[in-house]
Amino acid sequence: IAKAHPDRAEPLVWETIVLSSYASAKGGLPALDLAKKARDVAMAAAKRDAKALDAGGLTAVGVLYYKVPGWPIGFGNDAKAKQYLEKALALAPDAMGSNFFYADFLIQQGDKKAARVFLERALKAPPHPGYEAADAGRIAEIQRALAKTERQKAASN
């Protein structure tokens, strides 16, 4: 589909999602080549149209940078992750994905208080017509993350 529509970023964002999901399912060192390809495809999507699919290319690049291990194993880099996720938020401040993944990154960084703000924004995001099942799955993830941060907040009080 991406080859049939070389001017469109959306097919590249979807390709990134497929590659990232496959890498995650495969796991371990064999997944690194898939993760690198996903990063490259996401960067190409962002270059074509950074706003496409709620800044999906930039969001995906950010996610890959915080989920993939860093050197010497992989290309992971928390500073780059933050940079790309913040760019995505600037372009899609009300989007479910950009808010959820920035919150997830903040949770990984130990900043659960800040993460709650972005999780709550993600819950208020407008739905994606035609993607009700995907939205429902993401909302369930957001609610689990909120519950987790709430339990940790209560435990620290």
N, C-alpha and C positions, 0 to 999 in steps of 0.2 A: 504494500500500500504506500509506503514511504517513497518508493521508486516511481510509482504512478503519480504521485503528488509531490514533486521535488521542491515546490515553493511553500509547502505547508509544514508547520512545526508539529501539529497534533499527532500525526502518525509516528513521528519520532519519540514523542513523549510516551505514547502507548508502547512502542518498542522498548523503551527504557524500562517501563514498568514490568514488561514480560521478562526481559533479561535480568533485572534485579530480583524478581520473584524466583526465577530459575536458579540464580546464584545463591539466594538464601536457602532454597530447598536443597540444593546440591551440597552446600557447606564446605568447609575446609579449604585447603590450598587449591583444589581444582576449580573452586568458585571464583578465584581471583581474576582469571581471564575474562569470565563473564561480567564481573563487576567493573573491570576496566572498560570493556566494550559498552556496558550500560552508561558509564560516566561519559565516554566519548560521544555516544548517541545523544545523551541528555544535553551535553554542551552544544552539539550541532542544533538541537531543537531550540535551545535558548538563543543561539545566534540568529536563527531564522525569525523567531518571534518570541521574545522573552515573556510576553504576557499570555501566550497560548495556554489553554487549559489551566487557568489560574496560576500562571507562572510555574507550570508543572516541570519544565526542564530545569530551571534553577533550583526548585525544591528537591528534585531528584538528585541533582549534583550534590547539594548540601547533605542530603540523607546518606548518600554513598560515602561522602567524606567522613561522617561520624560513625558509620556502621562498619566500614571496612577497617581492619587493623592497620596501624601505622607502620612506618619503616622499622625493621628491615623486611617485614612480611608483605605489607601492602602499601597502598597510597593514602590511607586514612590520615586525616589532619583536622583537628577540632577547630583551629583558627579559620581554615578554609571553609569548613562546614558552616560555621557561624556567619561568615561573609556571604556565602551563597543563600543561606536561609533568610538572612536579613534583606538581601536584594529581592528575594521572592516575596517576602512580607511587604516590602515597599511597593511592589507592583500589584499585589493581590492581598491587601490588608484585611479583607473580610472573607477570604476563602478558607474553607474547611481544611484543606490539605496544608497550606502554608502555615496556618496557625497550629495545627496538630503536630506537624513535624518539628516546628520550632520549639514547641512545648516538650516534645519527646527529647529533643537535643538538650534542653535545659534540665530535664529530669536526669539525663545521663551525666550532666555536669554537676548535679547535686543542688540545683537551684529550683526546688519544688515550689516555692512561693511564687516566683516569677512564672513558672510553668502553668500554674493554675489560671493566671490571667489569660494566657493564650489558649488553654483548653476551653475556658468559658467562651472565648471569642469563637472558637471552632464550632462549639455547639450552636451558636447563633447564626452560623453561616447559612446563606441561602442554599436550597437544595439544587441538585443537578438533574433537571428533567431527563428522563430516560435512563438514569443511573441510580434508581431508587435502592436497589440491592447493595450497590457499592457504598452509597451514603449510609445506609443502615449499618453496614459492617463497620464503617469508620466511626459512626456515632457510638456504637458499642465499645470500640477501642478507646474513644475519648472518655466515655463514662467509666471504664475500668481504670484509666489513668487518673481521672479525678478522684475516684474512690481510693486508689492507692496513695495519692498525695494527701488526701484527707486523713487516712489512717496514720500516715507518718507524721502529719501535723498534730494529731491527737496524742500520739505516743510521745512527742517531744514536749508536750505541755504538762 
